[in-house]
Structure formats: C-alpha cells, structure tokens
Amino acid sequence: MIELRHLRTLVALKESGSLAGAAKKRFVTQSALSHQIKELETRINSAIFVRKSKPLSFTQEGARLLNLAEDILPKVIETEFDLKKGLEDGDNHLGVGIECHSCFRWLMPVIEQFRQQYPQADLDLSSRHLFDSLNALEQGELDVVLTSDPVPGQAIAYQHLFDFEVRLVVASDHPLADQPFVTPQQLAELPILSYPVSLERLDIYRHFLEPAGVKAGPQVTCDLTMMLLQRIACKDGIAALPSWSISEAHGLSLTSIRLGKEGLKRPLFGAYRRNGANARLAQHWLELVAAEGLAKQKIN
C-alpha cells in the first residue's frame, strides 16, 4: 500500500514546507507530486496535510506516516550501501538485452556511469536477441532486458522504470503536420516506416490502429534511426517513435504529433531473474537507467 516514493515525498514536504519546494527536492513537477499525494491519500482514506496551511501542517495520519518515513528511509539507505559493497561477492557479468532500437544512443551515458561506479563489472549491451529477449533471459543467455511488454512468470522480476510517450513523426510539410493530435482514422492505410519488427508488434498498430479497427498501410522497414528519420523527412511514410528519438533528427525538417487527444503512453520495464547471481547488480543498473530515462523525458 505504502511505497518508498511516498515516504520520500513526506520527508521532502517536511524539509521544504511546501508542495513547490518538495517537488524540486523530488525532481518532479508540482502536478506530478500532487497526483502522488492524492494517490496516497486515496490508499489510506485520509488527508496527509492541512490544505493551505502556512507553514505546511501535517494531519495526525500524515505525521504518523512521516515518523515511519524517518525511521525506515535511513535503514533503506544503509542497506543499499551494504548491498552495493557486497556486489563483489556476486556474478559481475551483466548481459543486457534491448527490445527498443532507439534506446541505444541515450543509454550510452548510463553505461559510462555504471562503469565508473562498478569498475569490476562487465557490461555487455546487445540486440542480438531482439525478437526473443525474454526467452533468452529465462534461459540465462541474458541477465537484464528492457521491454515494454512484460510476460508474467515466477522466475522473472519486472521493475517499472518510467513511462514514455510514443509520438507520430511526419515531415514538416506533411498534410497532418499542423494537427495537435491525430485520430486512428486519419492514418488509415498510410505507409508506416519502422524498424525491422513485425507490424503486429508495433505500438502504433497494437495500441492505436488495431483497437479502433483501422487498417494499417504498407510497412517499410529501416535498420537505423537516422535512415528512418530521413525517409520520414522525404515523405516516404509516417512513423511512431519514442519522444527521445526526435532529438536525433539533426537538420531534418520533422514534426511530432500526439497519437490521440491524450497521447499514447507506454511503460518501460527492466526484467531480470529473481534468483540470478547478479540480481543486485541488475537492480543497480536499472536504477541508473530509470534516472536517465526520467531526465530524458524532462528534456524532451
């Protein structure tokens, strides 16, 4: 019911004395922090603090949770430190499988951070199991997989990293370029440019066109992100890409548009074997990935 992020938010509220200050401490928007607090209040069926109180005043329930936070969080930090020191006792090889073609570039800083923090670790980032990565994870051929499509299983643990937006990318002079968002019907039978993945696995098909009963156009595949973006700029077709992919469109005249009025959001998970000898190392890697991904979302 109560998560560590909730406890960290309570401590930030106490230290800053305001929602705005707590949001800065937690590196989130004030709106996101308010949503998190409302979620917690719904779970415990009680208010956390007195609205419009200056300085901020906790309710009895909020004060009790704050006491819990101040008791638990130092222990969590101490335990994380001990676990990190104990990494040398485990398997230091980490084979990371990626199901997202466009993740490679923004993962480079994460790899550098990881190698600085864990110089004894051997990190291997690979896409050779691109179409069967979760099975490779179960078989021990990979240690970590980044995926948006978790498959339930007792042996595999999934850690939610962040949510990202998938946006329609078109040439700046495309007929749809001036639209704030598009409907599935507007994309009916338009050529779809994508990485070499079957149509049925594409987010734009599975989560946008197919649910609306809209027929997809012909699919054209490209291996590289830059090649894909260049073909979009030449109006060879449309594409649906994570928002961070647009940053690679150096000098190309492209526009990104929301898929649907509310936009198409997808989760990214880190999967690893629960009982793997390097499970703790995998968790630390995923923490760095989550932090970099959230930072990337703010920039884009």
MIZAZA-845296 format. One line per 8 residues: number of its first residue (from 1); for each residue x, y, z of N, C-alpha, C, O. Coordinates in steps of 0.001 Angstrom, whole numbers. Layout:
N
NUM) X/Y/Z/X/Y/Z/X/Y/Z/X/Y/Z  ... $
end
This chain:
300
1) 828/-1202/0/0/0/0/865/1258/0/671/2151/-824  1817/1324/922/2666/2499/1049/4018/2194/417/4644/1192/763  4477/3035/-498/5719/2808/-1214/6802/3768/-730/6508/4797/-121  8055/3418/-1007/9176/4253/-573/9085/5656/-1159/9465/6628/-506  8579/5766/-2394/8466/7094/-3011/7518/7985/-2217/7721/9196/-2127  6470/7371/-1635/5552/8141/-802/6255/8660/445/6074/9811/839  7054/7804/1055/7770/8194/2268/8796/9283/1965/8970/10213/2752  9468/9166/833/10445/10203/461/9755/11534/200/10306/12594/495 $
9) 8551/11473/-353/7788/12707/-594/7395/13373/718/7444/14598/823  7008/12592/1716/6644/13145/3026/7833/13852/3662/7688/14941/4218  9002/13237/3579/10197/13871/4131/10511/15168/3387/10881/16166/4004  10363/15153/2060/10599/16361/1257/9613/17464/1626/9978/18640/1655  8362/17090/1908/7363/18072/2333/7754/18711/3666/7625/19921/3851  8230/17883/4579/8633/18414/5883/9832/19342/5746/9865/20416/6346  10823/18921/4947/12059/19698/4815/11852/21005/4071/12495/22006/4389  10954/21009/3075/10743/22213/2259/9609/23090/2764/9642/24310/2599 $
17) 8604/22473/3380/7480/23233/3907/6451/23642/2872/5540/24410/3180  6581/23138/1636/5616/23492/590/5626/22434/-505/6581/21671/-646  4531/22405/-1286/4454/21476/-2409/5511/21803/-3464/6167/20910/-3999  5662/23092/-3751/6622/23506/-4779/8039/23105/-4387/8798/22591/-5208  8389/23345/-3121/9720/23002/-2643/9951/21510/-2638/11038/21044/-2980  8921/20744/-2246/9042/19289/-2218/9198/18735/-3629/9948/17783/-3846  8491/19332/-4590/8600/18881/-5981/10023/19052/-6497/10532/18187/-7210  10667/20163/-6142/12043/20397/-6569/12982/19369/-5943/13888/18858/-6602 $
25) 12756/19073/-4668/13604/18090/-3993/13453/16698/-4596/14406/15920/-4626  12244/16390/-5077/11977/15064/-5610/12195/15006/-7134/12010/13958/-7754  12592/16153/-7731/12877/16240/-9168/11662/15831/-10005/11794/15107/-10992  10472/16305/-9599/9255/16078/-10364/8506/17397/-10460/8841/18354/-9761  7503/17453/-11312/6684/18646/-11398/5748/18715/-10193/5471/17703/-9550  5269/19913/-9901/4337/20057/-8782/3056/19286/-9045/2453/18742/-8119  2641/19238/-10296/1442/18491/-10655/1629/16999/-10390/731/16341/-9864  2795/16466/-10753/3071/15041/-10528/3126/14724/-9044/2661/13671/-8607 $
33) 3704/15651/-8263/3764/15436/-6816/2374/15457/-6203/2064/14636/-5340  1534/16388/-6643/157/16464/-6139/-606/15189/-6462/-1382/14694/-5644  -379/14661/-7663/-1032/13410/-8063/-574/12260/-7169/-1381/11419/-6774  713/12224/-6851/1237/11160/-5987/638/11257/-4579/282/10246/-3974  534/12479/-4073/-45/12669/-2727/-1511/12262/-2712/-1970/11608/-1776  -2246/12651/-3753/-3654/12274/-3842/-3811/10763/-3899/-4728/10202/-3301  -2894/10099/-4634/-2915/8641/-4723/-2724/8017/-3343/-3434/7079/-2980  -1761/8541/-2569/-1504/8016/-1228/-2698/8267/-315/-3090/7389/455 $
41) -3278/9463/-399/-4429/9783/451/-5621/8882/130/-6391/8514/1017  -5759/8536/-1138/-6825/7608/-1519/-6580/6227/-927/-7508/5557/-476  -5318/5814/-934/-4984/4491/-412/-5239/4378/1085/-5700/3341/1560  -4940/5450/1836/-5117/5386/3299/-6439/6009/3743/-6771/6023/4929  -7196/6532/2751/-8509/7127/3039/-8421/8249/4067/-9243/8344/4978  -7415/9091/3903/-7244/10214/4828/-6335/11261/4208/-5498/10934/3366  -6487/12517/4613/-5614/13591/4142/-4240/13469/4798/-4121/12972/5918  -3216/13921/4100/-1841/13860/4611/-1470/15147/5333/-806/15124/6369 $
49) -1906/16265/4772/-1596/17553/5400/-2788/18487/5256/-3695/18244/4459  -2771/19538/6028/-3865/20513/6017/-3676/21448/4833/-2659/22137/4742  -4638/21479/3931/-4544/22327/2746/-4476/23801/3122/-5137/24257/4055  -3653/24538/2364/-3491/25991/2508/-2944/26396/3866/-3107/27543/4282  -2293/25463/4565/-1677/25807/5850/-277/26355/5612/479/25810/4808  71/27440/6315/1387/28050/6200/1923/28343/7598/1337/29144/8326  3031/27703/7982/3755/26685/7216/2942/25401/7106/1955/25213/7817  3368/24524/6208/2640/23299/5957/2486/22491/7238/3451/22283/7974 $
57) 1264/22040/7497/958/21310/8721/409/19927/8380/-552/19805/7621  1027/18879/8948/577/17517/8706/-636/17168/9563/-769/17637/10694  -1511/16347/9012/-2606/15791/9805/-2027/14714/10723/-847/14378/10622  -2848/14179/11606/-2393/13123/12508/-1903/11917/11716/-883/11309/12042  -2660/11583/10660/-2276/10447/9819/-970/10735/9069/-106/9868/8935  -851/11993/8579/361/12377/7868/1579/12349/8782/2654/11904/8380  1407/12825/10013/2502/12822/10975/2947/11397/11300/4136/11132/11477  1989/10495/11374/2331/9096/11655/3143/8496/10515/4114/7775/10742 $
65) 2731/8805/9272/3488/8323/8121/4871/8961/8055/5837/8311/7656  4970/10239/8449/6259/10927/8454/7209/10255/9446/8391/10071/9155  6689/9894/10611/7514/9182/11597/8015/7858/11021/9162/7464/11233  7130/7182/10289/7513/5930/9648/8632/6168/8634/9601/5412/8569  8477/7241/7840/9477/7564/6825/10836/7844/7457/11862/7366/6973  10841/8618/8535/12096/8979/9180/12747/7788/9864/13948/7803/10135  11966/6767/10142/12507/5544/10734/13030/4594/9664/14098/4001/9817  12271/4452/8577/12590/3444/7570/13643/3903/6573/14553/3137/6255 $
73) 13546/5138/6068/14419/5564/4972/15910/5487/5308/16688/5048/4462  16344/5897/6515/17775/5732/6834/18210/4268/6775/19331/3971/6363  17330/3355/7183/17655/1927/7132/17759/1449/5683/18605/620/5348  16887/1982/4838/16942/1619/3417/18259/2076/2799/18901/1325/2064  18657/3307/3101/19906/3848/2565/21096/3027/3049/22005/2722/2276  21085/2671/4334/22177/1875/4895/22245/493/4232/23323/-8/3913  21076/-103/4037/21031/-1426/3412/21502/-1374/1971/22235/-2256/1522  21080/-327/1229/21525/-177/-154/23038/-52/-226/23679/-603/-1121 $
81) 23604/687/738/25055/865/763/25757/-471/1014/26750/-796/363  25222/-1241/1973/25811/-2542/2283/25711/-3490/1091/26644/-4238/796  24562/-3446/409/24386/-4315/-753/25350/-3937/-1868/25910/-4797/-2548  25528/-2648/-2036/26439/-2186/-3078/27861/-2659/-2786/28582/-3075/-3693  28258/-2593/-1514/29599/-3063/-1145/29737/-4568/-1367/30829/-5075/-1624  28601/-5273/-1262/28631/-6722/-1390/28545/-7219/-2809/28510/-8427/-3043  28508/-6303/-3771/28395/-6716/-5169/29574/-7573/-5611/29441/-8414/-6500  30734/-7354/-4981/31920/-8100/-5379/31747/-9611/-5160/32438/-10426/-5771 $
89) 30800/-9963/-4264/30607/-11373/-3944/29750/-12099/-4982/29679/-13328/-4968  29101/-11360/-5878/28207/-11967/-6857/28862/-12072/-8228/30061/-11844/-8388  28040/-12422/-9205/28488/-12512/-10595/28568/-11097/-11154/27576/-10368/-11128  29726/-10702/-11656/29916/-9325/-12117/29677/-9141/-13605/29879/-8043/-14124  29253/-10184/-14306/28926/-10032/-15724/27443/-9688/-15854/26596/-10285/-15190  27145/-8725/-16714/25756/-8309/-16912/25470/-8210/-18402/25919/-7277/-19069  24721/-9177/-18920/24309/-9149/-20315/22955/-8470/-20435/21959/-8983/-19924  22905/-7328/-21098/21689/-6508/-21178/21091/-6611/-22571/21762/-6307/-23557 $
97) 19853/-7030/-22663/19154/-7123/-23937/18192/-5959/-24114/17502/-5569/-23172  18144/-5409/-25314/17320/-4239/-25616/16267/-4616/-26646/16595/-5172/-27694  14997/-4317/-26356/13932/-4548/-27328/13577/-3271/-28087/12702/-3277/-28953  14257/-2189/-27757/13968/-898/-28379/15186/-419/-29160/16230/-139/-28572  15056/-322/-30497/16174/113/-31336/16701/1491/-30947/17910/1721/-30936  15783/2405/-30628/16183/3799/-30409/16688/4060/-28999/16976/5206/-28654  16802/3012/-28171/17300/3202/-26808/18818/3318/-26753/19357/3901/-25813  19514/2773/-27745/20964/2641/-27653/21665/3970/-27381/22522/4056/-26502 $
105) 21296/5008/-28141/22036/6266/-28027/21906/6873/-26636/22909/7287/-26054  20680/6937/-26082/20547/7583/-24778/21008/6700/-23621/21136/7173/-22491  21260/5415/-23897/21803/4543/-22861/23316/4678/-22715/23881/4195/-21734  23979/5320/-23666/25431/5450/-23592/25892/6155/-22305/26830/5675/-21669  25270/7274/-21897/25686/7904/-20631/25475/6988/-19428/26246/7033/-18469  24427/6154/-19478/24161/5229/-18382/25281/4202/-18276/25720/3858/-17178  25732/3720/-19417/26827/2743/-19432/28080/3349/-18811/28784/2690/-18045  28356/4614/-19147/29535/5285/-18603/29412/5442/-17084/30370/5182/-16356 $
113) 28237/5866/-16604/28020/5998/-15168/28200/4654/-14465/28839/4566/-13416  27631/3627/-15054/27690/2296/-14458/29137/1821/-14345/29533/1279/-13312  29914/2016/-15382/31301/1557/-15375/32148/2345/-14378/33094/1807/-13803  31810/3607/-14176/32529/4393/-13178/32206/3921/-11765/33087/3858/-10908  30935/3588/-11528/30518/3169/-10197/30898/1724/-9895/31178/1371/-8750  30905/880/-10956/31195/-537/-10766/32284/-969/-11754/32008/-1712/-12697  33517/-505/-11538/34596/-827/-12489/34887/-2322/-12575/35479/-2790/-13548  34465/-3079/-11542/34712/-4515/-11561/33703/-5265/-12415/33889/-6450/-12693 $
121) 32613/-4577/-12843/31541/-5244/-13598/31841/-5262/-15099/32492/-4366/-15637  31352/-6296/-15742/31496/-6452/-17196/30115/-6327/-17820/29292/-7236/-17702  29857/-5198/-18487/28538/-4924/-19065/28556/-5169/-20563/29406/-4642/-21281  27616/-5970/-21023/27502/-6289/-22447/26102/-5895/-22918/25115/-6547/-22577  26030/-4813/-23710/24753/-4319/-24232/24541/-4906/-25619/25377/-4736/-26506  23414/-5602/-25806/23245/-6352/-27052/21809/-6315/-27561/20859/-6204/-26786  21673/-6411/-28895/20350/-6535/-29520/20241/-7842/-30299/19334/-8012/-31114  21169/-8762/-30043/21162/-9995/-30838/19970/-10896/-30511/19631/-11785/-31292 $
129) 19335/-10668/-29357/18127/-11431/-29010/16886/-10544/-29130/15916/-10723/-28393  16921/-9602/-30048/15897/-8569/-30145/14482/-9126/-30182/13584/-8555/-29564  14264/-10226/-30891/12914/-10738/-31077/12550/-11842/-30082/11425/-12343/-30090  13502/-12220/-29227/13240/-13307/-28286/13993/-13061/-26978/14516/-13995/-26369  14043/-11796/-26554/14912/-11429/-25437/14442/-11995/-24099/15273/-12402/-23287  13133/-12032/-23847/12650/-12544/-22565/12908/-14044/-22431/13208/-14536/-21343  12791/-14752/-23531/13122/-16178/-23504/14620/-16370/-23260/15021/-17275/-22527  15446/-15515/-23877/16890/-15566/-23646/17220/-15265/-22196/18164/-15826/-21642 $
137) 16443/-14376/-21575/16627/-14061/-20158/16332/-15287/-19295/17101/-15618/-18392  15228/-15948/-19575/14865/-17139/-18810/15907/-18244/-18969/16167/-19000/-18033  16501/-18333/-20162/17482/-19385/-20437/18880/-19034/-19927/19801/-19845/-20030  19039/-17832/-19380/20336/-17434/-18846/21286/-16851/-19866/22451/-16607/-19550  20817/-16620/-21092/21667/-16027/-22121/21775/-14511/-21942/22724/-13897/-22428  20815/-13911/-21253/20836/-12502/-20888/20578/-12391/-19386/20030/-13302/-18766  20986/-11253/-18815/20773/-11025/-17384/19724/-9958/-17121/19062/-9975/-16083  19572/-9029/-18057/18604/-7934/-17924/18006/-7669/-19297/18703/-7746/-20309 $
145) 16712/-7357/-19332/16053/-6988/-20591/15229/-5727/-20353/14513/-5624/-19358  15335/-4775/-21267/14473/-3585/-21250/13328/-3843/-22210/13552/-4083/-23396  12100/-3794/-21705/10940/-4154/-22519/9718/-3348/-22105/9611/-2904/-20962  8806/-3166/-23039/7513/-2537/-22741/6403/-3572/-22658/5247/-3228/-22411  6747/-4830/-22860/5736/-5886/-22908/6103/-7039/-21983/6571/-8080/-22443  5893/-6856/-20670/6232/-7917/-19726/5357/-9150/-19903/4176/-9053/-20237  5959/-10308/-19672/5251/-11582/-19725/5292/-12188/-18322/6379/-12465/-17816  4140/-12402/-17678/4129/-12916/-16307/4887/-14233/-16186/4786/-15107/-17047 $
153) 5643/-14355/-15109/6387/-15587/-14854/7043/-15511/-13497/7514/-14445/-13100  7086/-16607/-12780/7610/-16599/-11425/9111/-16350/-11375/9611/-15790/-10400  9827/-16755/-12401/11288/-16648/-12366/11789/-15247/-12706/12922/-14897/-12372  10957/-14443/-13365/11376/-13120/-13835/10715/-12020/-13003/9504/-12033/-12782  11525/-11079/-12552/11024/-9895/-11844/11016/-8716/-12809/11918/-8572/-13635  9991/-7876/-12697/9885/-6688/-13552/9924/-5431/-12694/9164/-5293/-11735  10810/-4528/-13048/10946/-3254/-12338/10502/-2132/-13272/11123/-1906/-14311  9425/-1426/-12904/8954/-330/-13742/9960/809/-13665/10314/1266/-12578 $
161) 10419/1265/-14829/11432/2307/-14884/10813/3685/-15081/11066/4602/-14299  10008/3829/-16118/9311/5088/-16377/8337/4870/-17523/8379/3845/-18204  7466/5839/-17727/6556/5835/-18878/7074/6834/-19905/7613/7881/-19546  6914/6514/-21155/7343/7429/-22206/6212/7589/-23221/5308/6757/-23302  6279/8663/-23982/5248/8920/-24979/5721/8473/-26358/6840/8768/-26777  4857/7770/-27038/5080/7422/-28444/4358/8464/-29289/3156/8672/-29125  5085/9119/-30193/4500/10201/-30978/4581/9877/-32467/5480/9170/-32921  3629/10407/-33202/3656/10288/-34650/4685/11273/-35187/4688/12442/-34801 $
169) 5562/10802/-36081/6578/11670/-36674/6320/11762/-38175/6224/10746/-38865  6210/12998/-38671/5949/13239/-40089/6854/14363/-40576/7449/15087/-39778  6950/14497/-41876/7672/15638/-42453/6945/16929/-42093/5722/16944/-41951  7700/18005/-41949/7106/19281/-41535/6075/19816/-42516/5207/20602/-42136  6163/19397/-43778/5179/19840/-44774/4159/18740/-45092/3469/18804/-46109  4071/17746/-44227/3072/16692/-44396/1678/17264/-44118/1567/18162/-43284  617/16796/-44766/-738/17325/-44538/-1196/17257/-43077/-2065/18029/-42674  -620/16338/-42269/-1027/16209/-40869/-158/17035/-39921/-420/17079/-38719 $
177) 871/17688/-40455/1886/18315/-39606/1346/19400/-38689/1905/19628/-37616  266/20080/-39085/-247/21183/-38270/-1320/20737/-37272/-1935/21575/-36613  -1546/19439/-37158/-2563/18925/-36242/-1994/18794/-34828/-862/18335/-34672  -2751/19186/-33784/-2265/18988/-32410/-2241/17515/-32026/-1422/17090/-31210  -3131/16750/-32611/-3148/15298/-32418/-3850/14665/-33607/-4538/15349/-34365  -3678/13359/-33770/-4324/12659/-34878/-5183/11528/-34334/-4937/11011/-33244  -6188/11157/-35105/-7045/10022/-34775/-6598/8817/-35590/-5916/8985/-36601  -6963/7608/-35180/-6599/6428/-35972/-7098/6515/-37410/-6405/6097/-38337 $
185) -8308/7061/-37597/-8896/7135/-38927/-8060/7994/-39876/-8036/7744/-41081  -7379/9000/-39337/-6552/9863/-40180/-5307/9141/-40716/-4678/9600/-41669  -4968/8026/-40103/-3768/7283/-40507/-4099/6042/-41328/-3207/5268/-41677  -5370/5855/-41632/-5794/4649/-42345/-5019/4464/-43646/-5000/5347/-44504  -4381/3305/-43777/-3677/2862/-44989/-2494/3748/-45390/-2002/3635/-46513  -2029/4626/-44498/-812/5393/-44797/403/4488/-44617/414/3665/-43701  1429/4614/-45465/2640/3795/-45313/3276/4030/-43937/3412/5170/-43491  3659/2942/-43279/4262/3025/-41945/5733/2648/-42039/6077/1540/-42449 $
193) 6590/3575/-41658/8021/3323/-41587/8352/2833/-40180/7854/3389/-39201  9182/1804/-40067/9504/1253/-38753/10839/537/-38789/11431/333/-39848  11296/163/-37607/12439/-729/-37504/11990/-2109/-37976/10790/-2340/-38129  12932/-3038/-38210/12551/-4362/-38721/11860/-5222/-37657/12424/-6191/-37150  10637/-4837/-37341/9783/-5548/-36382/8454/-5803/-37076/7995/-4965/-37852  7834/-6934/-36816/6560/-7233/-37468/5515/-6178/-37113/5546/-5606/-36023  4608/-5930/-38020/3572/-4919/-37832/2801/-5149/-36537/2456/-4200/-35833  2532/-6415/-36227/1736/-6748/-35044/2414/-6343/-33744/1752/-6253/-32710 $
201) 3727/-6097/-33773/4449/-5716/-32560/4636/-4210/-32432/5144/-3735/-31415  4235/-3458/-33443/4408/-2004/-33404/3364/-1370/-32498/2190/-1739/-32540  3795/-408/-31672/2873/279/-30764/1752/977/-31524/601/959/-31089  2083/1591/-32659/1074/2340/-33395/-29/1416/-33911/-1179/1832/-34054  329/165/-34189/-672/-798/-34645/-1412/-1415/-33471/-2643/-1410/-33440  -664/-1954/-32495/-1277/-2696/-31388/-2126/-1825/-30470/-3166/-2261/-29976  -1675/-583/-30243/-2318/252/-29232/-3046/1474/-29801/-3583/2286/-29048  -3062/1601/-31136/-3720/2777/-31711/-4631/2409/-32878/-5827/2699/-32846 $
209) -4082/1780/-33895/-4880/1461/-35082/-5791/247/-34860/-6994/317/-35111  -5223/-848/-34396/-5994/-2082/-34254/-7187/-1941/-33308/-8276/-2402/-33649  -7026/-1314/-32117/-8193/-1167/-31231/-9329/-366/-31852/-10492/-543/-31488  -8985/530/-32804/-10003/1348/-33462/-10550/682/-34718/-11422/1234/-35390  -10032/-513/-35034/-10495/-1211/-36231/-10036/-569/-37517/-10684/-724/-38552  -8916/160/-37471/-8406/867/-38647/-7328/22/-39328/-6431/-503/-38669  -7426/-99/-40631/-6468/-888/-41401/-5165/-121/-41574/-5157/1039/-41984  -4065/-796/-41252/-2748/-170/-41398/-2326/-174/-42858/-2742/-1034/-43634 $
217) -1496/796/-43223/-959/853/-44570/231/-76/-44711/561/-797/-43770  880/-75/-45862/2052/-939/-46084/3192/-551/-45140/3387/627/-44840  3934/-1542/-44683/5039/-1322/-43758/6364/-1332/-44515/6619/-2213/-45336  7207/-333/-44225/8544/-233/-44808/9535/-193/-43652/9404/647/-42762  10528/-1086/-43647/11434/-1166/-42508/12797/-549/-42798/13282/-549/-43929  13396/-21/-41726/14742/550/-41779/15513/57/-40561/14942/-75/-39478  16794/-213/-40726/17608/-722/-39626/18074/374/-38680/18180/151/-37474  18353/1565/-39222/18963/2621/-38428/17999/3778/-38202/17177/4096/-39062 $
225) 18111/4405/-37026/17227/5521/-36689/17395/6680/-37661/16402/7245/-38121  18638/7043/-37984/18857/8175/-38885/18273/7908/-40264/17699/8806/-40879  18412/6700/-40746/17827/6340/-42041/16308/6445/-41971/15669/6927/-42906  15742/5998/-40878/14297/6062/-40695/13815/7510/-40698/12820/7835/-41347  14515/8375/-39977/14124/9784/-39899/14267/10474/-41258/13439/11309/-41623  15304/10129/-41996/15498/10724/-43322/14367/10341/-44273/13913/11167/-45064  13919/9110/-44198/12835/8665/-45070/11516/9346/-44685/10680/9625/-45544  11339/9608/-43388/10146/10348/-42966/10187/11759/-43550/9188/12261/-44064 $
233) 11360/12387/-43460/11519/13746/-43992/11258/13798/-45492/10817/14821/-46015  11527/12697/-46180/11275/12624/-47627/9831/12224/-47941/9476/12024/-49102  9014/12112/-46916/7591/11762/-47035/7375/10387/-47660/6437/10177/-48429  8268/9452/-47311/8077/8074/-47746/7033/7365/-46884/6565/6280/-47232  6675/7979/-45768/5681/7395/-44873/5695/8099/-43540/6384/9104/-43360  4925/7562/-42598/4857/8096/-41239/5521/7079/-40314/5776/5940/-40706  5796/7505/-39086/6364/6582/-38105/5892/6981/-36717/5566/8142/-36467  5861/6014/-35825/5559/6276/-34419/6802/5925/-33621/7249/4778/-33630 $
241) 7365/6918/-32926/8634/6733/-32236/8576/7320/-30832/7793/8236/-30579  9394/6805/-29915/9508/7435/-28597/9961/8877/-28757/10692/9207/-29691  9526/9726/-27849/9813/11157/-27986/11305/11444/-28066/11712/12405/-28718  12145/10608/-27398/13574/10901/-27405/14203/10683/-28782/15276/11224/-29052  13565/9906/-29656/14133/9647/-30981/14204/10911/-31819/15070/11035/-32685  13305/11846/-31570/13243/13070/-32377/14521/13884/-32211/14906/14628/-33113  15181/13745/-31059/16402/14516/-30813/17533/14125/-31754/18519/14851/-31877  17394/12981/-32419/18435/12541/-33357/18222/13102/-34766/19017/12832/-35666 $
249) 17153/13880/-34961/16813/14391/-36296/17618/15646/-36623/17046/16705/-36879  18926/15529/-36615/19796/16685/-36827/19587/17286/-38219/19882/16644/-39227  19082/18512/-38270/18924/19224/-39530/17769/18761/-40388/17567/19299/-41477  17005/17785/-39939/15871/17300/-40722/14605/18071/-40349/14406/18447/-39194  13765/18294/-41340/12537/19052/-41132/11408/18085/-40779/10708/17577/-41656  11244/17839/-39462/10262/16877/-38985/9373/17493/-37907/9754/18458/-37244  8201/16926/-37750/7258/17349/-36716/6728/16115/-36007/6466/15090/-36636  6570/16219/-34687/5967/15113/-33945/4598/15542/-33431/4396/16693/-33045 $
257) 3671/14605/-33435/2263/14886/-33111/1769/13824/-32135/2187/12668/-32196  872/14229/-31231/287/13268/-30300/-580/12261/-31034/-1294/12611/-31973  -517/11018/-30605/-1396/9968/-31113/-2632/9920/-30226/-2597/9354/-29134  -3706/10504/-30691/-4909/10621/-29879/-4857/11879/-29036/-3786/12447/-28825  -5998/12310/-28560/-6098/13561/-27808/-5246/13542/-26551/-4660/14558/-26178  -5177/12384/-25893/-4425/12275/-24644/-2988/11798/-24868/-2202/11755/-23922  -2642/11447/-26081/-1308/10924/-26353/-1226/9439/-26037/-2026/8918/-25260  -266/8765/-26634/-63/7333/-26420/1137/7144/-25507/2274/7395/-25906 $
265) 884/6700/-24279/1947/6473/-23294/2215/4977/-23171/1294/4160/-23179  3485/4643/-23057/3886/3250/-22907/4879/3127/-21748/5678/4036/-21519  4834/2027/-21028/5771/1835/-19920/7060/1168/-20391/7068/448/-21389  8139/1413/-19670/9376/677/-19906/9731/-58/-18616/9795/543/-17543  9959/-1353/-18733/10291/-2190/-17588/11708/-2739/-17742/12213/-2911/-18851  12326/-3006/-16606/13570/-3755/-16581/13271/-5133/-16036/12722/-5257/-14942  13618/-6167/-16772/13356/-7544/-16353/14672/-8239/-16011/15675/-8064/-16703  14659/-9020/-14946/15847/-9778/-14553/15397/-11026/-13797/14264/-11084/-13319 $
273) 16262/-12013/-13687/15930/-13245/-12976/15970/-13010/-11471/16963/-12516/-10936  14886/-13366/-10798/14775/-13123/-9352/15932/-13744/-8573/16470/-13126/-7654  16306/-14943/-8935/17327/-15672/-8191/18688/-15660/-8886/19559/-16472/-8576  18862/-14739/-9821/20133/-14659/-10526/21268/-14251/-9601/21064/-13463/-8678  22464/-14780/-9841/23618/-14464/-9009/23966/-12977/-9069/24583/-12444/-8147  23568/-12307/-10155/23860/-10874/-10311/22592/-10026/-10237/22545/-8943/-10821  21569/-10495/-9533/20296/-9764/-9448/20490/-8377/-8839/19868/-7412/-9284  21350/-8271/-7822/21572/-6970/-7189/22276/-6011/-8148/21962/-4822/-8196 $
281) 23227/-6541/-8905/23915/-5713/-9898/22924/-5239/-10953/22975/-4090/-11391  22022/-6129/-11358/20992/-5770/-12338/20103/-4652/-11810/19758/-3732/-12553  19731/-4720/-10542/18871/-3691/-9952/19558/-2333/-9941/18919/-1313/-10200  20855/-2310/-9645/21590/-1041/-9638/21686/-469/-11053/21570/741/-11245  21894/-1327/-12025/21913/-870/-13427/20574/-241/-13788/20531/823/-14405  19486/-896/-13406/18150/-407/-13741/17837/916/-13047/17119/1746/-13604  18360/1123/-11850/18166/2409/-11175/18788/3541/-11981/18209/4622/-12092  19969/3291/-12543/20624/4301/-13379/19837/4536/-14668/19708/5674/-15120 $
289) 19314/3465/-15254/18511/3586/-16474/17262/4420/-16195/16904/5292/-16987  16602/4149/-15068/15389/4881/-14716/15678/6367/-14551/14920/7206/-15037  16773/6695/-13865/17124/8099/-13637/17422/8814/-14953/16986/9947/-15157  18164/8157/-15847/18496/8757/-17140/17245/8918/-18000/17073/9935/-18673  16366/7901/-17974/15141/7964/-18766/14224/9082/-18321/13636/9773/-19153  14095/9270/-17011/13246/10351/-16491/13836/11712/-16855/13106/12639/-17206  15164/11823/-16770/15814/13075/-17167/15601/13355/-18632/15396/14504/-19024  15646/12310/-19456/15427/12445/-20895/14008/12931/-21184/13795/13740/-22087 $
297) 13039/12433/-20412/11659/12855/-20601/11492/14349/-20328/10757/15036/-21037  12181/14851/-19294/12081/16278/-18944/12654/17155/-20050/12109/18212/-20366  13772/16696/-20637/14401/17471/-21703/13506/17534/-22930/13382/18576/-23573  12876/16387/-23248/12063/16312/-24472/10633/16786/-24241/9825/16784/-25169 $
end
